[in-house]
Amino acid sequence: MNRMHRLARLAFVAVAASAPHWALAADVDGRQLSPIWGIPFAGILLSIAVMPLLVPSFWHHHFGKVAAAWALAFLLPFAAMFGPAAAGSAFLHALVGEYIPFVILLSALFAVSGGIYIRGNLHGSPGLNTAILAIGAVLASLMGTTGASMLMIRPLIRANDNRRHKTHVFVFFIFIVSNAGGSLTPLGDPPLFLGFLKGVDFFWTVRQIGPETLFLVGWLLAIFFAMDSWFYHRREELLPRDPTPDTRGIGFDGARNFWLLGAIIGLVLLSGTWKGGIAFHLGDVEVGLPGLVRDVGLIIVALVSLRITPQAVHAENQFSWGPMQEVAKLFAGIFLTIIPVIAMLRAGVDGPFAPIIHAVTRADGSPDPAMYFWASGVLSSFLDNAPTYLVFFNTAGGDAKVLMTTLATTLAAISAGSVFMGANSYIGNAPNMMVKAVVEDRGVTMPSFFGYMAWSGAILVPLFIAMTFLFFR
């Protein structure tokens, strides 16, 4: 796809998004629903997990249609039972309030990071790979897990393009850069940004869950270094010729895009701190001026990046919109089918998922941080971690001042669970799917849905158990 086609595609998104933002889910009363409404969501998850293994060719060509079919499997029965108006409202809330802003932000980060080429041929030794993962973890809290992932994944792919056994490198990249690294500031991951909007101090997370982050990232880096060293030294896996030629020194092409990354961060922060009094309405969806300014600004940033980035930089990065299109299509279905699941959770003790809400409370009525850690974490492994964070934030009282002080351990457990355990599955956090798509687009084999969960179960879950006893008892 040439540059003008990309510009036209983003211009179309700009027109479609001329009225967004900010609602977190459709206004569906979860008390009226039964768990059966979660079948379409379970269906799309199973499709993502199983179909690439059983019918890979069909899935490759028709995954968008499969996602649309599961979305209709929710919307059509919902319209028949609750009326077309209720279904239309749910669809509009999900599309305008959540999905379009989500895709605009990811597209802007994808375009800008794709315009930065880290020049030079790095050689993927265990030490270098570990250093890249550590740098990515730091960047994730400064520019978000998506931005850090899209910036660092391409040089990591090139650094290891002469190795036969390298799948583990990108699995750990998802663990560390796409998830755990984003836990120190509200810029790192959407749940923490929502906490910031609810009144949690900007630096509270780095003070409160800094030790947990250092524990998790430190152990993951140590495990990775040991594993990568074994592959590197014991399996004689280097190809006879490095596909990437050596060059003198390390540098950046398209470095002007770093300014655009700064603009993206500024726009996101602005939308969270600017209390604009002007609002518009699209149906029953309120469109706030701060969110509108942010989304239009992000589109402009993406267009500017595509305009100023030399074609040679995109060619060197092997930049294409294929991975972004895959993520956009699959998450369109996920954002729609997840509506009733989130609504049932929000119904709290009056909804069908009341046992989950009861499980996080001790017999004396006080919150149980360990259960909050696991409840928010397990649900964030498969649901959108932002609304999951809000559900448990409100279940714990919803008062930011109390949660930051008296119940600091509880809020830390909710924050850590929502961010860390997004690494448990490919759909736990959007960058997971984006990294998988980019890596596979370069011809590297990644684990299947369940294969990836075998990795996370073997490596992450024992660390989470240890963290439970160390930090959340």
BELJOTA-V492931 format. One record per pair of residues at least 12 apart in sequence whose C-alpha atoms are under 7 Angstrom apart, sorted by sequence separation. I is the first residue (numbers start at 1). J is the second residue. If there is no record, write none. Layout:
BEGIN
{{I,J} {I,J}}
END
This chain:
BEGIN
{{75,87} {136,148} {359,371} {360,372} {376,388} {276,289} {376,389} {276,290} {136,152} {186,202} {274,290} {376,392} {185,202} {185,203} {271,290} {185,205} {271,291} {184,205} {185,206} {184,206} {392,414} {44,67} {271,294} {426,449} {389,414} {44,70} {184,210} {268,294} {43,70} {267,294} {425,452} {149,177} {425,453} {148,177} {149,178} {367,396} {389,418} {424,453} {40,70} {183,213} {145,177} {146,178} {424,456} {40,73} {145,178} {180,213} {385,418} {40,74} {113,147} {145,179} {264,298} {124,159} {123,159} {124,160} {113,150} {118,155} {122,159} {123,160} {140,177} {145,182} {180,217} {109,147} {113,151} {121,159} {144,182} {372,410} {376,414} {380,418} {137,176} {110,150} {133,173} {137,177} {141,181} {369,409} {373,413} {377,417} {381,421} {136,177} {140,181} {141,182} {176,217} {260,301} {369,410} {372,413} {373,414} {376,417} {377,418} {380,421} {381,422} {140,182} {141,183} {372,414} {376,418} {380,422} {381,423} {133,176} {138,181} {141,184} {144,187} {145,188} {367,410} {370,413} {373,416} {374,417} {378,421} {381,424} {382,425} {133,177} {137,181} {141,185} {143,187} {144,188} {145,189} {369,413} {373,417} {377,421} {381,425} {384,428} {142,187} {143,188} {144,189} {346,391} {382,427} {383,428} {141,187} {142,188} {382,428} {141,188} {381,428} {140,188} {257,305} {380,428} {172,224} {254,309} {254,313} {413,472} {253,313} {27,90} {409,472} {26,90} {165,231} {26,93} {25,93} {26,94} {25,94} {23,93} {165,237} {24,97} {164,237} {23,97} {24,98} {163,237} {164,238} {21,96} {22,97} {23,98} {163,238} {164,239} {197,272} {20,96} {21,97} {22,98} {162,238} {163,239} {20,97} {162,239} {162,241} {21,101} {162,242} {20,101} {161,242} {162,243} {161,243} {17,100} {158,244} {130,221} {130,225} {370,468} {126,225} {126,228} {370,472} {126,229} {369,472} {370,473} {369,473} {327,433} {327,434} {324,434} {323,434} {323,437} {323,438} {143,265} {121,244} {121,245} {121,246} {120,246} {121,247} {120,247} {120,248} {120,249} {120,250} {119,250} {120,251} {119,251} {118,251} {119,252} {118,252} {119,253} {117,252} {118,253} {116,252} {117,253} {116,253} {117,254} {116,254} {115,254} {116,255} {116,257} {115,257} {112,257} {112,260} {112,261} {154,317} {108,298} {112,302} {115,305} {104,295} {108,299} {111,302} {93,285} {105,298} {108,301} {112,305} {101,295} {104,298} {108,302} {111,305} {115,309} {191,385} {104,299} {111,306} {191,386} {117,313} {190,386} {115,313} {191,389} {115,314} {114,314} {117,317} {200,400} {199,400} {198,400} {114,317} {209,412} {200,404} {208,412} {114,319} {192,415} {103,328} {191,418} {189,419} {99,332} {99,335} {183,419} {180,419} {179,419} {180,420} {94,335} {179,420} {94,336} {179,422} {179,423} {91,336} {216,463} {175,423} {174,423} {178,431} {178,432} {174,432} {71,333} {67,330} {70,333} {74,337} {22,287} {64,329} {68,333} {71,336} {21,287} {22,288} {64,330} {67,333} {71,337} {20,287} {21,288} {19,287} {22,291} {21,291} {20,291} {21,292} {20,292} {19,292} {167,445} {167,446} {14,296} {149,431} {14,299} {146,431} {145,431} {149,435} {41,334} {7,303} {41,337} {40,337} {41,338} {38,340} {37,340} {38,341} {30,340} {33,344} {26,339} {30,343} {31,344} {25,339} {29,343} {30,344} {28,343} {30,346} {31,347} {30,347} {35,352} {34,352} {31,350} {31,351} {30,351} {24,387} {49,448} {49,449} {49,450}}
END
